[in-house]
Amino acid sequence: MQAAYFRGDGVIELCDVPRPVPQPGELLIRVAANGVCGSDRKILRGGFAHIPGHEVAGTVVEATEGCQTPVGARVAVYIPRHCGECVYCRAGRGNLCPHKKGLLGWATDGGYAEYMVIPDRNALRLDDELSFEQGVLLLDTIGTSSHGLRLAHCEAAQSALVIGAGPVGMGAVAYLKAVGVPEVYVSDLSAYRLRIAEGYGAMPIDAGNEDVAARIREAHPYGVDLVVEAVGSLPTIWQSFDLVKPGGAISLVGEYWGKVELERPKSEWMINDIHLIRSFYFTIPEFYENQQLILDGRLETAPLASHSYPLVELRAAYDAFLSGDTIKVMVTP
């Protein structure tokens, strides 16, 4: 089969490798779609030992002994390698499993290939009315953002600011509008992404040419009910504290790996009530709840899958993503 490897310094090599063989309790899926993710930038620069790709949907072509998912099933891939037995896993919260052995596509070979092996418990059944691309969107783009928003009780918010209109940020916009939040502001540097956000009924703020704080304070002198930080940078984390109202909530869904120091007057964050939420991925029940929102026509996904490339053009897919003028870029073998 064909598979891609990241060799470092932005070099992507396509190789012919043997088709993987599933072990008992595992499925072999034919990959139909894989989403390009911003978290791949580090391994694109530094190289990676495994086949990358962790936002995957496809069709089961082989099911081994002990599997519950049948051959022919259409599935999306849940990436935490959860144990399936602990109190968290039994509740469908495999994202919190204390025994998980890394993530599929990170600790194992992933989806930038024609086939991928996954544990049976990691197969999320995709409704026949949904496309494989929608299956991918239900993972990082909608799943990760909506999990943080559920924890923030976003449905009670009257106003929200999403900082960063990349895939996860735009997933947040789509979910906020699906649950009926009246005022949703979105700040970003990309005119393309802001146009997509505006199509959802959000109010765009060009962060390169407009004072985001002044725009928010003009309409909401005390700040907004909810801020979604979807960039993953220290300045935007600080901005979240500046623009959330007293008693409001901040959902940190952007990936930031550095040290966080709040260089703000303590009256703005310490002598205050702020719900600060850091979340990871999503629960399995939430996947099916989000899938039902799509089926019910409440959650619009079409604008989120903005570009598609075949696996042989994976380098072009990353170039498009890194330009900033895309939402979710899909790759198909």
DRENNU-468978 format. One record per residue (C-alpha): residue number from 1; residue in one letter; x, y, z. Coordinates in steps of 0.25 Angstrom, whole numbers, plus 5000, padded with zeros to 4 digits. Last residue first. Example, Ala and Ser with C-alpha at 12.3 -4.5 7.8 and 13.67 -1.06 7.14 Angstrom:
REM DRENNU-468978
<atom vexti="2" tikol="S" px="5055" py="4996" pz="5029"/>
<atom vexti="1" tikol="A" px="5049" py="4982" pz="5031"/>
***
This chain:
REM DRENNU-468978
<atom vexti="333" tikol="P" px="4977" py="5032" pz="4998"/>
<atom vexti="332" tikol="T" px="4968" py="5044" pz="5002"/>
<atom vexti="331" tikol="V" px="4974" py="5056" pz="5009"/>
<atom vexti="330" tikol="M" px="4964" py="5067" pz="5015"/>
<atom vexti="329" tikol="V" px="4968" py="5081" pz="5018"/>
<atom vexti="328" tikol="K" px="4959" py="5087" pz="5029"/>
<atom vexti="327" tikol="I" px="4958" py="5102" pz="5029"/>
<atom vexti="326" tikol="T" px="4966" py="5109" pz="5018"/>
<atom vexti="325" tikol="D" px="4973" py="5122" pz="5015"/>
<atom vexti="324" tikol="G" px="4984" py="5121" pz="5026"/>
<atom vexti="323" tikol="S" px="4995" py="5118" pz="5016"/>
<atom vexti="322" tikol="L" px="4999" py="5106" pz="5025"/>
<atom vexti="321" tikol="F" px="4987" py="5099" pz="5021"/>
<atom vexti="320" tikol="A" px="4990" py="5100" pz="5006"/>
<atom vexti="319" tikol="D" px="5004" py="5097" pz="5007"/>
<atom vexti="318" tikol="Y" px="5000" py="5085" pz="5016"/>
<atom vexti="317" tikol="A" px="4991" py="5080" pz="5005"/>
<atom vexti="316" tikol="A" px="5001" py="5082" pz="4994"/>
<atom vexti="315" tikol="R" px="5011" py="5073" pz="5002"/>
<atom vexti="314" tikol="L" px="5000" py="5063" pz="5002"/>
<atom vexti="313" tikol="E" px="4998" py="5063" pz="4987"/>
<atom vexti="312" tikol="V" px="5000" py="5047" pz="4986"/>
<atom vexti="311" tikol="L" px="4990" py="5046" pz="4997"/>
<atom vexti="310" tikol="P" px="4979" py="5052" pz="4988"/>
<atom vexti="309" tikol="Y" px="4975" py="5067" pz="4992"/>
<atom vexti="308" tikol="S" px="4962" py="5073" pz="4998"/>
<atom vexti="307" tikol="H" px="4959" py="5087" pz="5002"/>
<atom vexti="306" tikol="S" px="4948" py="5094" pz="5010"/>
<atom vexti="305" tikol="A" px="4942" py="5084" pz="5019"/>
<atom vexti="304" tikol="L" px="4937" py="5094" pz="5029"/>
<atom vexti="303" tikol="P" px="4927" py="5101" pz="5020"/>
<atom vexti="302" tikol="A" px="4919" py="5088" pz="5019"/>
<atom vexti="301" tikol="T" px="4917" py="5085" pz="5033"/>
<atom vexti="300" tikol="E" px="4904" py="5092" pz="5038"/>
<atom vexti="299" tikol="L" px="4899" py="5087" pz="5052"/>
<atom vexti="298" tikol="R" px="4884" py="5088" pz="5053"/>
<atom vexti="297" tikol="G" px="4880" py="5080" pz="5042"/>
<atom vexti="296" tikol="D" px="4875" py="5068" pz="5050"/>
<atom vexti="295" tikol="L" px="4885" py="5059" pz="5044"/>
<atom vexti="294" tikol="I" px="4896" py="5069" pz="5048"/>
<atom vexti="293" tikol="L" px="4892" py="5070" pz="5062"/>
<atom vexti="292" tikol="Q" px="4891" py="5055" pz="5062"/>
<atom vexti="291" tikol="Q" px="4905" py="5054" pz="5059"/>
<atom vexti="290" tikol="N" px="4908" py="5063" pz="5070"/>
<atom vexti="289" tikol="E" px="4901" py="5055" pz="5080"/>
<atom vexti="288" tikol="Y" px="4908" py="5042" pz="5075"/>
<atom vexti="287" tikol="F" px="4922" py="5048" pz="5076"/>
<atom vexti="286" tikol="E" px="4918" py="5054" pz="5090"/>
<atom vexti="285" tikol="P" px="4915" py="5039" pz="5095"/>
<atom vexti="284" tikol="I" px="4929" py="5036" pz="5091"/>
<atom vexti="283" tikol="T" px="4935" py="5047" pz="5100"/>
<atom vexti="282" tikol="F" px="4944" py="5058" pz="5094"/>
<atom vexti="281" tikol="Y" px="4958" py="5063" pz="5092"/>
<atom vexti="280" tikol="F" px="4965" py="5069" pz="5104"/>
<atom vexti="279" tikol="S" px="4959" py="5081" pz="5112"/>
<atom vexti="278" tikol="R" px="4965" py="5093" pz="5119"/>
<atom vexti="277" tikol="I" px="4954" py="5101" pz="5125"/>
<atom vexti="276" tikol="L" px="4955" py="5114" pz="5133"/>
<atom vexti="275" tikol="H" px="4943" py="5119" pz="5140"/>
<atom vexti="274" tikol="I" px="4945" py="5133" pz="5144"/>
<atom vexti="273" tikol="D" px="4940" py="5139" pz="5157"/>
<atom vexti="272" tikol="N" px="4949" py="5151" pz="5160"/>
<atom vexti="271" tikol="I" px="4959" py="5157" pz="5170"/>
<atom vexti="270" tikol="M" px="4970" py="5148" pz="5163"/>
<atom vexti="269" tikol="W" px="4967" py="5151" pz="5148"/>
<atom vexti="268" tikol="E" px="4965" py="5166" pz="5145"/>
<atom vexti="267" tikol="S" px="4968" py="5171" pz="5159"/>
<atom vexti="266" tikol="K" px="4981" py="5164" pz="5159"/>
<atom vexti="265" tikol="P" px="4986" py="5173" pz="5149"/>
<atom vexti="264" tikol="R" px="4991" py="5165" pz="5137"/>
<atom vexti="263" tikol="E" px="5003" py="5157" pz="5133"/>
<atom vexti="262" tikol="L" px="4997" py="5144" pz="5135"/>
<atom vexti="261" tikol="E" px="5009" py="5134" pz="5133"/>
<atom vexti="260" tikol="V" px="5006" py="5122" pz="5125"/>
<atom vexti="259" tikol="K" px="5019" py="5113" pz="5122"/>
<atom vexti="258" tikol="G" px="5019" py="5107" pz="5108"/>
<atom vexti="257" tikol="W" px="5012" py="5096" pz="5101"/>
<atom vexti="256" tikol="Y" px="5000" py="5104" pz="5095"/>
<atom vexti="255" tikol="E" px="4990" py="5096" pz="5087"/>
<atom vexti="254" tikol="G" px="4977" py="5104" pz="5086"/>
<atom vexti="253" tikol="V" px="4964" py="5099" pz="5093"/>
<atom vexti="252" tikol="L" px="4965" py="5108" pz="5105"/>
<atom vexti="251" tikol="S" px="4950" py="5111" pz="5109"/>
<atom vexti="250" tikol="I" px="4949" py="5123" pz="5117"/>
<atom vexti="249" tikol="A" px="4936" py="5125" pz="5125"/>
<atom vexti="248" tikol="G" px="4929" py="5137" pz="5131"/>
<atom vexti="247" tikol="G" px="4926" py="5142" pz="5145"/>
<atom vexti="246" tikol="P" px="4933" py="5155" pz="5142"/>
<atom vexti="245" tikol="K" px="4932" py="5157" pz="5127"/>
<atom vexti="244" tikol="V" px="4943" py="5151" pz="5118"/>
<atom vexti="243" tikol="L" px="4951" py="5161" pz="5110"/>
<atom vexti="242" tikol="D" px="4964" py="5163" pz="5117"/>
<atom vexti="241" tikol="F" px="4965" py="5148" pz="5122"/>
<atom vexti="240" tikol="S" px="4964" py="5143" pz="5108"/>
<atom vexti="239" tikol="Q" px="4974" py="5154" pz="5103"/>
<atom vexti="238" tikol="W" px="4984" py="5148" pz="5112"/>
<atom vexti="237" tikol="I" px="4982" py="5134" pz="5106"/>
<atom vexti="236" tikol="T" px="4983" py="5141" pz="5092"/>
<atom vexti="235" tikol="P" px="4996" py="5147" pz="5096"/>
<atom vexti="234" tikol="L" px="5001" py="5133" pz="5101"/>
<atom vexti="233" tikol="S" px="4998" py="5126" pz="5089"/>
<atom vexti="232" tikol="G" px="4989" py="5114" pz="5086"/>
<atom vexti="231" tikol="V" px="4980" py="5119" pz="5075"/>
<atom vexti="230" tikol="A" px="4966" py="5114" pz="5079"/>
<atom vexti="229" tikol="E" px="4963" py="5122" pz="5091"/>
<atom vexti="228" tikol="V" px="4948" py="5122" pz="5093"/>
<atom vexti="227" tikol="V" px="4943" py="5133" pz="5101"/>
<atom vexti="226" tikol="L" px="4929" py="5133" pz="5108"/>
<atom vexti="225" tikol="D" px="4920" py="5143" pz="5115"/>
<atom vexti="224" tikol="V" px="4926" py="5155" pz="5107"/>
<atom vexti="223" tikol="G" px="4933" py="5166" pz="5114"/>
<atom vexti="222" tikol="Y" px="4928" py="5177" pz="5124"/>
<atom vexti="221" tikol="P" px="4926" py="5188" pz="5114"/>
<atom vexti="220" tikol="H" px="4920" py="5178" pz="5104"/>
<atom vexti="219" tikol="A" px="4917" py="5185" pz="5090"/>
<atom vexti="218" tikol="E" px="4928" py="5195" pz="5090"/>
<atom vexti="217" tikol="R" px="4936" py="5186" pz="5099"/>
<atom vexti="216" tikol="I" px="4937" py="5176" pz="5089"/>
<atom vexti="215" tikol="R" px="4941" py="5185" pz="5077"/>
<atom vexti="214" tikol="A" px="4951" py="5192" pz="5086"/>
<atom vexti="213" tikol="A" px="4957" py="5179" pz="5091"/>
<atom vexti="212" tikol="V" px="4959" py="5174" pz="5076"/>
<atom vexti="211" tikol="D" px="4966" py="5186" pz="5071"/>
<atom vexti="210" tikol="E" px="4964" py="5185" pz="5056"/>
<atom vexti="209" tikol="N" px="4974" py="5183" pz="5045"/>
<atom vexti="208" tikol="G" px="4981" py="5170" pz="5047"/>
<atom vexti="207" tikol="A" px="4971" py="5165" pz="5057"/>
<atom vexti="206" tikol="D" px="4960" py="5166" pz="5046"/>
<atom vexti="205" tikol="I" px="4947" py="5164" pz="5054"/>
<atom vexti="204" tikol="P" px="4936" py="5156" pz="5049"/>
<atom vexti="203" tikol="M" px="4922" py="5155" pz="5055"/>
<atom vexti="202" tikol="A" px="4916" py="5141" pz="5054"/>
<atom vexti="201" tikol="G" px="4904" py="5137" pz="5045"/>
<atom vexti="200" tikol="Y" px="4910" py="5125" pz="5040"/>
<atom vexti="199" tikol="G" px="4914" py="5132" pz="5027"/>
<atom vexti="198" tikol="E" px="4921" py="5142" pz="5035"/>
<atom vexti="197" tikol="A" px="4930" py="5131" pz="5040"/>
<atom vexti="196" tikol="I" px="4933" py="5127" pz="5026"/>
<atom vexti="195" tikol="R" px="4936" py="5141" pz="5022"/>
<atom vexti="194" tikol="L" px="4946" py="5142" pz="5034"/>
<atom vexti="193" tikol="R" px="4953" py="5130" pz="5029"/>
<atom vexti="192" tikol="Y" px="4956" py="5136" pz="5016"/>
<atom vexti="191" tikol="A" px="4960" py="5149" pz="5022"/>
<atom vexti="190" tikol="S" px="4970" py="5142" pz="5030"/>
<atom vexti="189" tikol="L" px="4976" py="5150" pz="5042"/>
<atom vexti="188" tikol="D" px="4965" py="5145" pz="5052"/>
<atom vexti="187" tikol="S" px="4955" py="5149" pz="5062"/>
<atom vexti="186" tikol="V" px="4941" py="5143" pz="5063"/>
<atom vexti="185" tikol="Y" px="4929" py="5149" pz="5070"/>
<atom vexti="184" tikol="V" px="4917" py="5141" pz="5074"/>
<atom vexti="183" tikol="E" px="4904" py="5148" pz="5078"/>
<atom vexti="182" tikol="P" px="4891" py="5139" pz="5080"/>
<atom vexti="181" tikol="V" px="4897" py="5126" pz="5085"/>
<atom vexti="180" tikol="G" px="4886" py="5116" pz="5079"/>
<atom vexti="179" tikol="V" px="4892" py="5102" pz="5081"/>
<atom vexti="178" tikol="A" px="4896" py="5101" pz="5066"/>
<atom vexti="177" tikol="K" px="4902" py="5115" pz="5066"/>
<atom vexti="176" tikol="L" px="4911" py="5111" pz="5077"/>
<atom vexti="175" tikol="Y" px="4914" py="5098" pz="5070"/>
<atom vexti="174" tikol="A" px="4918" py="5104" pz="5057"/>
<atom vexti="173" tikol="V" px="4926" py="5115" pz="5063"/>
<atom vexti="172" tikol="A" px="4934" py="5105" pz="5072"/>
<atom vexti="171" tikol="G" px="4937" py="5096" pz="5059"/>
<atom vexti="170" tikol="M" px="4942" py="5109" pz="5053"/>
<atom vexti="169" tikol="G" px="4952" py="5111" pz="5065"/>
<atom vexti="168" tikol="V" px="4956" py="5096" pz="5064"/>
<atom vexti="167" tikol="P" px="4958" py="5097" pz="5048"/>
<atom vexti="166" tikol="G" px="4965" py="5111" pz="5049"/>
<atom vexti="165" tikol="A" px="4957" py="5123" pz="5052"/>
<atom vexti="164" tikol="G" px="4965" py="5128" pz="5064"/>
<atom vexti="163" tikol="I" px="4959" py="5135" pz="5076"/>
<atom vexti="162" tikol="V" px="4945" py="5132" pz="5078"/>
<atom vexti="161" tikol="L" px="4937" py="5142" pz="5085"/>
<atom vexti="160" tikol="A" px="4923" py="5139" pz="5092"/>
<atom vexti="159" tikol="S" px="4911" py="5146" pz="5096"/>
<atom vexti="158" tikol="Q" px="4897" py="5141" pz="5101"/>
<atom vexti="157" tikol="A" px="4903" py="5129" pz="5108"/>
<atom vexti="156" tikol="A" px="4894" py="5118" pz="5114"/>
<atom vexti="155" tikol="E" px="4897" py="5108" pz="5103"/>
<atom vexti="154" tikol="C" px="4912" py="5110" pz="5106"/>
<atom vexti="153" tikol="H" px="4911" py="5101" pz="5118"/>
<atom vexti="152" tikol="A" px="4927" py="5103" pz="5119"/>
<atom vexti="151" tikol="L" px="4928" py="5088" pz="5120"/>
<atom vexti="150" tikol="R" px="4920" py="5087" pz="5107"/>
<atom vexti="149" tikol="L" px="4928" py="5097" pz="5100"/>
<atom vexti="148" tikol="G" px="4941" py="5089" pz="5103"/>
<atom vexti="147" tikol="H" px="4935" py="5077" pz="5097"/>
<atom vexti="146" tikol="S" px="4929" py="5085" pz="5086"/>
<atom vexti="145" tikol="S" px="4943" py="5089" pz="5081"/>
<atom vexti="144" tikol="T" px="4950" py="5075" pz="5082"/>
<atom vexti="143" tikol="G" px="4938" py="5068" pz="5075"/>
<atom vexti="142" tikol="I" px="4935" py="5079" pz="5064"/>
<atom vexti="141" tikol="T" px="4949" py="5080" pz="5058"/>
<atom vexti="140" tikol="D" px="4956" py="5069" pz="5064"/>
<atom vexti="139" tikol="L" px="4947" py="5058" pz="5062"/>
<atom vexti="138" tikol="L" px="4933" py="5061" pz="5056"/>
<atom vexti="137" tikol="L" px="4940" py="5067" pz="5044"/>
<atom vexti="136" tikol="V" px="4946" py="5054" pz="5040"/>
<atom vexti="135" tikol="G" px="4933" py="5047" pz="5040"/>
<atom vexti="134" tikol="Q" px="4927" py="5059" pz="5032"/>
<atom vexti="133" tikol="E" px="4938" py="5056" pz="5022"/>
<atom vexti="132" tikol="F" px="4934" py="5041" pz="5022"/>
<atom vexti="131" tikol="S" px="4920" py="5046" pz="5018"/>
<atom vexti="130" tikol="L" px="4908" py="5045" pz="5027"/>
<atom vexti="129" tikol="E" px="4894" py="5039" pz="5023"/>
<atom vexti="128" tikol="D" px="4900" py="5025" pz="5026"/>
<atom vexti="127" tikol="D" px="4902" py="5029" pz="5040"/>
<atom vexti="126" tikol="L" px="4917" py="5027" pz="5045"/>
<atom vexti="125" tikol="R" px="4920" py="5017" pz="5055"/>
<atom vexti="124" tikol="L" px="4932" py="5021" pz="5064"/>
<atom vexti="123" tikol="A" px="4943" py="5010" pz="5064"/>
<atom vexti="122" tikol="N" px="4953" py="5012" pz="5075"/>
<atom vexti="121" tikol="R" px="4947" py="5000" pz="5083"/>
<atom vexti="120" tikol="D" px="4951" py="4991" pz="5071"/>
<atom vexti="119" tikol="P" px="4966" py="4995" pz="5073"/>
<atom vexti="118" tikol="I" px="4971" py="5001" pz="5060"/>
<atom vexti="117" tikol="V" px="4979" py="4997" pz="5048"/>
<atom vexti="116" tikol="M" px="4980" py="5006" pz="5036"/>
<atom vexti="115" tikol="Y" px="4980" py="5005" pz="5021"/>
<atom vexti="114" tikol="E" px="4982" py="5013" pz="5009"/>
<atom vexti="113" tikol="A" px="4992" py="5022" pz="5016"/>
<atom vexti="112" tikol="Y" px="4992" py="5036" pz="5023"/>
<atom vexti="111" tikol="G" px="4983" py="5030" pz="5034"/>
<atom vexti="110" tikol="G" px="4992" py="5027" pz="5045"/>
<atom vexti="109" tikol="D" px="5004" py="5017" pz="5050"/>
<atom vexti="108" tikol="T" px="5004" py="5016" pz="5065"/>
<atom vexti="107" tikol="A" px="5008" py="5025" pz="5076"/>
<atom vexti="106" tikol="W" px="5004" py="5038" pz="5069"/>
<atom vexti="105" tikol="G" px="4994" py="5033" pz="5059"/>
<atom vexti="104" tikol="L" px="4986" py="5026" pz="5070"/>
<atom vexti="103" tikol="L" px="4989" py="5033" pz="5083"/>
<atom vexti="102" tikol="G" px="4997" py="5029" pz="5095"/>
<atom vexti="101" tikol="K" px="4995" py="5016" pz="5103"/>
<atom vexti="100" tikol="K" px="4983" py="5020" pz="5111"/>
<atom vexti="99" tikol="H" px="4983" py="5016" pz="5126"/>
<atom vexti="98" tikol="P" px="4978" py="5028" pz="5132"/>
<atom vexti="97" tikol="C" px="4966" py="5028" pz="5123"/>
<atom vexti="96" tikol="L" px="4961" py="5043" pz="5122"/>
<atom vexti="95" tikol="N" px="4959" py="5043" pz="5106"/>
<atom vexti="94" tikol="G" px="4952" py="5029" pz="5108"/>
<atom vexti="93" tikol="R" px="4940" py="5036" pz="5115"/>
<atom vexti="92" tikol="G" px="4930" py="5026" pz="5110"/>
<atom vexti="91" tikol="A" px="4925" py="5024" pz="5124"/>
<atom vexti="90" tikol="R" px="4932" py="5010" pz="5124"/>
<atom vexti="89" tikol="C" px="4944" py="5017" pz="5119"/>
<atom vexti="88" tikol="Y" px="4945" py="5026" pz="5131"/>
<atom vexti="87" tikol="V" px="4942" py="5015" pz="5141"/>
<atom vexti="86" tikol="C" px="4953" py="5007" pz="5136"/>
<atom vexti="85" tikol="E" px="4951" py="4995" pz="5126"/>
<atom vexti="84" tikol="G" px="4952" py="5000" pz="5111"/>
<atom vexti="83" tikol="C" px="4967" py="5002" pz="5113"/>
<atom vexti="82" tikol="H" px="4968" py="5015" pz="5105"/>
<atom vexti="81" tikol="R" px="4977" py="5017" pz="5092"/>
<atom vexti="80" tikol="P" px="4972" py="5031" pz="5090"/>
<atom vexti="79" tikol="I" px="4970" py="5033" pz="5075"/>
<atom vexti="78" tikol="Y" px="4955" py="5031" pz="5073"/>
<atom vexti="77" tikol="V" px="4955" py="5027" pz="5058"/>
<atom vexti="76" tikol="A" px="4942" py="5030" pz="5049"/>
<atom vexti="75" tikol="V" px="4935" py="5018" pz="5044"/>
<atom vexti="74" tikol="R" px="4927" py="5012" pz="5032"/>
<atom vexti="73" tikol="A" px="4924" py="4998" pz="5035"/>
<atom vexti="72" tikol="G" px="4926" py="4988" pz="5023"/>
<atom vexti="71" tikol="V" px="4933" py="4977" pz="5032"/>
<atom vexti="70" tikol="P" px="4926" py="4977" pz="5045"/>
<atom vexti="69" tikol="T" px="4929" py="4985" pz="5058"/>
<atom vexti="68" tikol="Q" px="4928" py="4976" pz="5071"/>
<atom vexti="67" tikol="C" px="4942" py="4970" pz="5070"/>
<atom vexti="66" tikol="G" px="4946" py="4958" pz="5078"/>
<atom vexti="65" tikol="E" px="4953" py="4951" pz="5067"/>
<atom vexti="64" tikol="T" px="4958" py="4960" pz="5056"/>
<atom vexti="63" tikol="A" px="4950" py="4969" pz="5047"/>
<atom vexti="62" tikol="E" px="4955" py="4972" pz="5033"/>
<atom vexti="61" tikol="V" px="4950" py="4983" pz="5022"/>
<atom vexti="60" tikol="V" px="4945" py="4993" pz="5032"/>
<atom vexti="59" tikol="T" px="4942" py="5006" pz="5024"/>
<atom vexti="58" tikol="G" px="4948" py="5019" pz="5026"/>
<atom vexti="57" tikol="A" px="4950" py="5032" pz="5035"/>
<atom vexti="56" tikol="V" px="4963" py="5038" pz="5040"/>
<atom vexti="55" tikol="E" px="4967" py="5050" pz="5048"/>
<atom vexti="54" tikol="H" px="4981" py="5045" pz="5053"/>
<atom vexti="53" tikol="G" px="4990" py="5045" pz="5041"/>
<atom vexti="52" tikol="P" px="5005" py="5041" pz="5042"/>
<atom vexti="51" tikol="I" px="5012" py="5028" pz="5038"/>
<atom vexti="50" tikol="H" px="5021" py="5026" pz="5049"/>
<atom vexti="49" tikol="A" px="5036" py="5030" pz="5052"/>
<atom vexti="48" tikol="F" px="5033" py="5045" pz="5050"/>
<atom vexti="47" tikol="G" px="5042" py="5057" pz="5045"/>
<atom vexti="46" tikol="G" px="5045" py="5070" pz="5052"/>
<atom vexti="45" tikol="R" px="5038" py="5080" pz="5043"/>
<atom vexti="44" tikol="L" px="5026" py="5072" pz="5039"/>
<atom vexti="43" tikol="I" px="5026" py="5066" pz="5053"/>
<atom vexti="42" tikol="K" px="5024" py="5080" pz="5059"/>
<atom vexti="41" tikol="R" px="5014" py="5085" pz="5048"/>
<atom vexti="40" tikol="D" px="5005" py="5072" pz="5051"/>
<atom vexti="39" tikol="S" px="4998" py="5079" pz="5062"/>
<atom vexti="38" tikol="G" px="4992" py="5088" pz="5052"/>
<atom vexti="37" tikol="C" px="4983" py="5077" pz="5046"/>
<atom vexti="36" tikol="V" px="4981" py="5072" pz="5032"/>
<atom vexti="35" tikol="G" px="4969" py="5063" pz="5032"/>
<atom vexti="34" tikol="N" px="4968" py="5049" pz="5027"/>
<atom vexti="33" tikol="A" px="4958" py="5043" pz="5018"/>
<atom vexti="32" tikol="A" px="4954" py="5029" pz="5012"/>
<atom vexti="31" tikol="V" px="4964" py="5020" pz="5019"/>
<atom vexti="30" tikol="R" px="4962" py="5005" pz="5017"/>
<atom vexti="29" tikol="I" px="4960" py="5000" pz="5031"/>
<atom vexti="28" tikol="L" px="4967" py="4988" pz="5038"/>
<atom vexti="27" tikol="L" px="4960" py="4985" pz="5051"/>
<atom vexti="26" tikol="E" px="4967" py="4980" pz="5064"/>
<atom vexti="25" tikol="G" px="4962" py="4971" pz="5076"/>
<atom vexti="24" tikol="P" px="4971" py="4960" pz="5071"/>
<atom vexti="23" tikol="Q" px="4983" py="4966" pz="5063"/>
<atom vexti="22" tikol="P" px="4981" py="4974" pz="5050"/>
<atom vexti="21" tikol="V" px="4991" py="4972" pz="5039"/>
<atom vexti="20" tikol="P" px="4997" py="4985" pz="5033"/>
<atom vexti="19" tikol="R" px="4998" py="4985" pz="5017"/>
<atom vexti="18" tikol="P" px="5012" py="4985" pz="5014"/>
<atom vexti="17" tikol="V" px="5019" py="4998" pz="5010"/>
<atom vexti="16" tikol="D" px="5021" py="5006" pz="4997"/>
<atom vexti="15" tikol="C" px="5026" py="5019" pz="5000"/>
<atom vexti="14" tikol="L" px="5022" py="5034" pz="4999"/>
<atom vexti="13" tikol="E" px="5032" py="5044" pz="5005"/>
<atom vexti="12" tikol="I" px="5028" py="5057" pz="5011"/>
<atom vexti="11" tikol="V" px="5040" py="5067" pz="5014"/>
<atom vexti="10" tikol="G" px="5036" py="5079" pz="5022"/>
<atom vexti="9" tikol="D" px="5050" py="5080" pz="5029"/>
<atom vexti="8" tikol="G" px="5047" py="5066" pz="5034"/>
<atom vexti="7" tikol="R" px="5045" py="5052" pz="5028"/>
<atom vexti="6" tikol="F" px="5030" py="5052" pz="5030"/>
<atom vexti="5" tikol="Y" px="5025" py="5039" pz="5024"/>
<atom vexti="4" tikol="A" px="5013" py="5036" pz="5015"/>
<atom vexti="3" tikol="A" px="5007" py="5022" pz="5011"/>
<atom vexti="2" tikol="Q" px="5004" py="5015" pz="4999"/>
<atom vexti="1" tikol="M" px="5000" py="5000" pz="5000"/>
***
